[in-house]
Amino acid sequence: MELIQRYVSKELTHFVGRHQPEKERFDLLIEIIKSGWLLHKNIRGDIKINTDAHGLEDIVTPGITCFADIPINDLSLHMEKYSNFGLAFKKDFLVERGANPVHYIATNGYIQISKEMPSNQAPVREDYFKDNIKRYFTWKSHMKKLIERNAQNENNTLEDMERLEQLDSFLIKHIFAYLKPFDASKTDADEDNYYLEREWRIVGDVAFSLNDITRILVPEKYGRKLREALPEYTGQISFTE
């Protein structure tokens, strides 16, 4: 008999309209489903870099689409924080499109850099990540200038620049874009305790068809309106209240 751990799901759920009135949440959900696109927050699709940012998550701001890896029976707490309207996809479907779990950073934790360092001198984890990411962008700027200044062969210069840009793209899109700070001292019900989301991300947008949706989540009073708006939908509908 195969053992199953219920604290993760075979589906990833995307919630919509966190700060919007209920009717607008429903309208947005239908609009998204009919469009066949999950669009990330940054509509232009640019990845913004701000080395003067105060918070870790504000240094690199990519256009991301977010999902929660929470079993359907355990979504209540998350929906209280975000929204009771959403849609879910098979995890495999989203993994094929680049989805990956975030790396959570306990902002109030400490990092022991060496055995010799006294514990009272250990840097705060968020500050340690923040400082090193900022140093990376400073180093990158110096490297670009160094490559340009020491250029003896145009082909070699282009090759070195390409390698630097490839490294930069890798770090920004596949490492920095997946860092998620959270305060481990906050209670589970606190809106700022993000750890229980079990967040997954895709850098960019997600195109999908109606058949790709495995579940739609709405309050029961919107059930009939949902079926009228999406008569061809044959997947599951879960009532959230």
One Martini backbone bead per residue (centre of mass of N, CA, C, O) as a GRO file, in nm:
protein
  241
    1MET     BB    1   0.094   0.038   0.025
    2GLU     BB    2   0.068   0.364  -0.038
    3LEU     BB    3   0.204   0.637   0.096
    4ILE     BB    4   0.052   0.946   0.223
    5GLN     BB    5   0.111   1.294   0.219
    6ARG     BB    6  -0.109   1.563   0.309
    7TYR     BB    7   0.086   1.836   0.308
    8VAL     BB    8   0.055   1.775   0.007
    9SER     BB    9  -0.005   1.819  -0.346
   10LYS     BB   10  -0.113   1.750  -0.687
   11GLU     BB   11  -0.183   2.049  -0.661
   12LEU     BB   12  -0.200   2.388  -0.783
   13THR     BB   13  -0.296   2.707  -0.642
   14HIS     BB   14  -0.476   2.995  -0.767
   15PHE     BB   15  -0.539   3.311  -0.643
   16VAL     BB   16  -0.797   3.571  -0.647
   17GLY     BB   17  -0.861   3.889  -0.531
   18ARG     BB   18  -0.765   3.968  -0.239
   19HIS     BB   19  -0.863   4.303  -0.232
   20GLN     BB   20  -1.147   4.227  -0.334
   21PRO     BB   21  -1.448   4.202  -0.396
   22GLU     BB   22  -1.636   3.931  -0.450
   23LYS     BB   23  -1.747   3.991  -0.736
   24GLU     BB   24  -1.466   4.065  -0.857
   25ARG     BB   25  -1.344   3.789  -0.817
   26PHE     BB   26  -1.530   3.635  -1.002
   27ASP     BB   27  -1.482   3.800  -1.260
   28LEU     BB   28  -1.177   3.745  -1.269
   29LEU     BB   29  -1.187   3.440  -1.288
   30ILE     BB   30  -1.343   3.427  -1.558
   31GLU     BB   31  -1.145   3.597  -1.723
   32ILE     BB   32  -0.903   3.409  -1.694
   33ILE     BB   33  -1.028   3.149  -1.809
   34LYS     BB   34  -1.111   3.269  -2.091
   35SER     BB   35  -0.815   3.364  -2.171
   36GLY     BB   36  -0.575   3.150  -2.084
   37TRP     BB   37  -0.438   3.341  -1.849
   38LEU     BB   38  -0.161   3.387  -1.633
   39LEU     BB   39  -0.080   3.690  -1.488
   40HIS     BB   40   0.151   3.874  -1.378
   41LYS     BB   41   0.201   4.162  -1.206
   42ASN     BB   42   0.418   4.236  -1.423
   43ILE     BB   43   0.310   4.324  -1.725
   44ARG     BB   44   0.586   4.387  -1.881
   45GLY     BB   45   0.811   4.160  -1.774
   46ASP     BB   46   1.007   4.286  -1.594
   47ILE     BB   47   1.316   4.294  -1.422
   48LYS     BB   48   1.375   4.439  -1.118
   49ILE     BB   49   1.647   4.649  -0.998
   50ASN     BB   50   1.727   4.728  -0.637
   51THR     BB   51   2.010   4.812  -0.446
   52ASP     BB   52   1.840   5.016  -0.234
   53ALA     BB   53   1.681   4.822  -0.098
   54HIS     BB   54   1.556   4.708   0.209
   55GLY     BB   55   1.436   4.452   0.105
   56LEU     BB   56   1.494   4.147  -0.021
   57GLU     BB   57   1.238   4.131  -0.226
   58ASP     BB   58   1.324   4.430  -0.362
   59ILE     BB   59   1.576   4.384  -0.538
   60VAL     BB   60   1.421   4.145  -0.684
   61THR     BB   61   1.155   4.198  -0.940
   62PRO     BB   62   0.967   3.971  -1.069
   63GLY     BB   63   0.759   3.814  -1.292
   64ILE     BB   64   0.505   3.636  -1.117
   65THR     BB   65   0.353   3.313  -1.058
   66CYS     BB   66   0.135   3.190  -0.805
   67PHE     BB   67   0.134   2.906  -0.570
   68ALA     BB   68  -0.031   2.647  -0.379
   69ASP     BB   69   0.077   2.362  -0.166
   70ILE     BB   70  -0.244   2.256  -0.084
   71PRO     BB   71  -0.471   2.079   0.034
   72ILE     BB   72  -0.807   2.108   0.009
   73ASN     BB   73  -0.863   2.046   0.330
   74ASP     BB   74  -0.628   2.297   0.402
   75LEU     BB   75  -0.729   2.596   0.280
   76SER     BB   76  -0.870   2.786   0.486
   77LEU     BB   77  -0.639   2.963   0.598
   78HIS     BB   78  -0.547   3.077   0.324
   79MET     BB   79  -0.825   3.204   0.240
   80GLU     BB   80  -0.837   3.410   0.474
   81LYS     BB   81  -0.584   3.572   0.356
   82TYR     BB   82  -0.682   3.588   0.046
   83SER     BB   83  -0.898   3.371  -0.109
   84ASN     BB   84  -1.216   3.203  -0.235
   85PHE     BB   85  -1.073   3.224  -0.524
   86GLY     BB   86  -0.991   2.965  -0.773
   87LEU     BB   87  -0.726   2.765  -0.938
   88ALA     BB   88  -0.631   2.436  -1.056
   89PHE     BB   89  -0.336   2.230  -1.110
   90LYS     BB   90  -0.132   2.016  -1.208
   91LYS     BB   91   0.184   1.985  -1.113
   92ASP     BB   92   0.305   1.871  -1.376
   93PHE     BB   93   0.206   2.096  -1.564
   94LEU     BB   94   0.377   2.326  -1.419
   95VAL     BB   95   0.659   2.204  -1.426
   96GLU     BB   96   0.676   2.210  -1.743
   97ARG     BB   97   0.651   2.551  -1.701
   98GLY     BB   98   0.862   2.611  -1.435
   99ALA     BB   99   0.783   2.520  -1.169
  100ASN     BB  100   0.879   2.620  -0.824
  101PRO     BB  101   0.991   2.629  -0.528
  102VAL     BB  102   1.058   2.813  -0.279
  103HIS     BB  103   1.295   2.995  -0.071
  104TYR     BB  104   1.303   3.013   0.260
  105ILE     BB  105   1.350   3.305   0.478
  106ALA     BB  106   1.447   3.359   0.800
  107THR     BB  107   1.465   3.678   0.912
  108ASN     BB  108   1.519   3.599   1.240
  109GLY     BB  109   1.772   3.464   1.174
  110TYR     BB  110   2.095   3.294   1.186
  111ILE     BB  111   2.447   3.297   1.081
  112GLN     BB  112   2.710   3.062   1.088
  113ILE     BB  113   3.005   3.116   0.933
  114SER     BB  114   3.184   3.026   1.188
  115LYS     BB  115   3.320   2.869   1.461
  116GLU     BB  116   3.470   3.137   1.570
  117MET     BB  117   3.206   3.279   1.581
  118PRO     BB  118   3.018   3.445   1.771
  119SER     BB  119   2.680   3.432   1.819
  120ASN     BB  120   2.653   3.757   1.869
  121GLN     BB  121   2.783   3.802   1.552
  122ALA     BB  122   2.570   3.693   1.390
  123PRO     BB  123   2.398   3.726   1.116
  124VAL     BB  124   2.125   3.808   0.977
  125ARG     BB  125   1.980   3.639   0.731
  126GLU     BB  126   1.860   3.865   0.557
  127ASP     BB  127   2.115   4.046   0.554
  128TYR     BB  128   2.304   3.840   0.426
  129PHE     BB  129   2.154   3.812   0.159
  130LYS     BB  130   2.133   4.109   0.084
  131ASP     BB  131   2.437   4.181   0.080
  132ASN     BB  132   2.525   3.962  -0.133
  133ILE     BB  133   2.344   4.053  -0.365
  134LYS     BB  134   2.457   4.339  -0.385
  135ARG     BB  135   2.750   4.248  -0.437
  136TYR     BB  136   2.699   4.112  -0.702
  137PHE     BB  137   2.616   4.370  -0.866
  138THR     BB  138   2.885   4.508  -0.820
  139TRP     BB  139   3.061   4.290  -0.947
  140LYS     BB  140   2.932   4.294  -1.228
  141SER     BB  141   3.008   4.585  -1.296
  142HIS     BB  142   3.315   4.541  -1.273
  143MET     BB  143   3.339   4.315  -1.486
  144LYS     BB  144   3.245   4.474  -1.731
  145LYS     BB  145   3.473   4.684  -1.716
  146LEU     BB  146   3.708   4.482  -1.730
  147ILE     BB  147   3.643   4.358  -2.005
  148GLU     BB  148   3.653   4.625  -2.165
  149ARG     BB  149   3.946   4.716  -2.079
  150ASN     BB  150   4.083   4.414  -2.162
  151ALA     BB  151   4.036   4.430  -2.459
  152GLN     BB  152   4.188   4.246  -2.747
  153ASN     BB  153   3.932   4.076  -2.839
  154GLU     BB  154   3.622   4.084  -2.964
  155ASN     BB  155   3.537   3.785  -2.931
  156ASN     BB  156   3.620   3.752  -2.633
  157THR     BB  157   3.442   3.977  -2.522
  158LEU     BB  158   3.170   3.856  -2.608
  159GLU     BB  159   3.203   3.589  -2.455
  160ASP     BB  160   3.232   3.709  -2.170
  161MET     BB  161   2.962   3.860  -2.171
  162GLU     BB  162   2.782   3.613  -2.213
  163ARG     BB  163   2.864   3.467  -1.953
  164LEU     BB  164   2.773   3.689  -1.761
  165GLU     BB  165   2.473   3.694  -1.856
  166GLN     BB  166   2.413   3.398  -1.791
  167LEU     BB  167   2.467   3.418  -1.490
  168ASP     BB  168   2.267   3.644  -1.433
  169SER     BB  169   2.012   3.497  -1.531
  170PHE     BB  170   2.029   3.258  -1.342
  171LEU     BB  171   2.021   3.408  -1.068
  172ILE     BB  172   1.762   3.575  -1.111
  173LYS     BB  173   1.550   3.349  -1.230
  174HIS     BB  174   1.655   3.082  -1.029
  175ILE     BB  175   1.713   3.230  -0.741
  176PHE     BB  176   1.615   3.520  -0.655
  177ALA     BB  177   1.307   3.468  -0.751
  178TYR     BB  178   1.290   3.228  -0.498
  179LEU     BB  179   1.288   3.425  -0.264
  180LYS     BB  180   1.128   3.394   0.077
  181PRO     BB  181   1.048   3.589   0.321
  182PHE     BB  182   1.006   3.520   0.683
  183ASP     BB  183   0.837   3.522   1.000
  184ALA     BB  184   0.877   3.275   1.245
  185SER     BB  185   0.719   3.426   1.495
  186LYS     BB  186   0.460   3.393   1.365
  187THR     BB  187   0.160   3.297   1.330
  188ASP     BB  188  -0.031   3.106   1.127
  189ALA     BB  189  -0.266   3.342   1.097
  190ASP     BB  190  -0.077   3.536   0.992
  191GLU     BB  191  -0.046   3.726   0.705
  192ASP     BB  192   0.293   3.728   0.734
  193ASN     BB  193   0.279   3.410   0.719
  194TYR     BB  194   0.418   3.230   0.440
  195TYR     BB  195   0.501   2.930   0.486
  196LEU     BB  196   0.209   2.776   0.454
  197GLU     BB  197   0.184   2.800   0.138
  198ARG     BB  198   0.382   2.654  -0.037
  199GLU     BB  199   0.534   2.804  -0.260
  200TRP     BB  200   0.500   2.856  -0.607
  201ARG     BB  201   0.681   2.936  -0.920
  202ILE     BB  202   0.659   3.155  -1.210
  203VAL     BB  203   0.845   3.307  -1.453
  204GLY     BB  204   0.573   3.453  -1.562
  205ASP     BB  205   0.348   3.311  -1.768
  206VAL     BB  206   0.028   3.122  -1.816
  207ALA     BB  207  -0.085   2.885  -2.035
  208PHE     BB  208  -0.430   2.768  -2.092
  209SER     BB  209  -0.685   2.536  -2.069
  210LEU     BB  210  -0.977   2.413  -1.961
  211ASN     BB  211  -0.858   2.112  -1.932
  212ASP     BB  212  -0.622   2.196  -1.724
  213ILE     BB  213  -0.834   2.228  -1.517
  214THR     BB  214  -0.909   2.062  -1.202
  215ARG     BB  215  -1.002   2.329  -1.030
  216ILE     BB  216  -1.269   2.520  -0.880
  217LEU     BB  217  -1.298   2.804  -0.654
  218VAL     BB  218  -1.607   2.867  -0.473
  219PRO     BB  219  -1.869   2.980  -0.355
  220GLU     BB  220  -2.176   2.834  -0.355
  221LYS     BB  221  -2.341   3.090  -0.467
  222TYR     BB  222  -2.153   3.059  -0.751
  223GLY     BB  223  -2.219   2.792  -0.899
  224ARG     BB  224  -2.425   2.870  -1.119
  225LYS     BB  225  -2.264   3.100  -1.251
  226LEU     BB  226  -2.030   2.922  -1.334
  227ARG     BB  227  -2.185   2.727  -1.523
  228GLU     BB  228  -2.291   2.953  -1.710
  229ALA     BB  229  -2.001   3.070  -1.788
  230LEU     BB  230  -1.890   2.737  -1.796
  231PRO     BB  231  -2.031   2.488  -1.972
  232GLU     BB  232  -1.749   2.322  -2.063
  233TYR     BB  233  -1.685   2.251  -1.781
  234THR     BB  234  -1.555   1.922  -1.623
  235GLY     BB  235  -1.444   1.976  -1.366
  236GLN     BB  236  -1.389   2.064  -1.057
  237ILE     BB  237  -1.596   2.182  -0.778
  238SER     BB  238  -1.522   2.394  -0.499
  239PHE     BB  239  -1.654   2.483  -0.199
  240THR     BB  240  -1.561   2.751   0.036
  241GLU     BB  241  -1.884   2.806   0.185
   0.00000   0.00000   0.00000
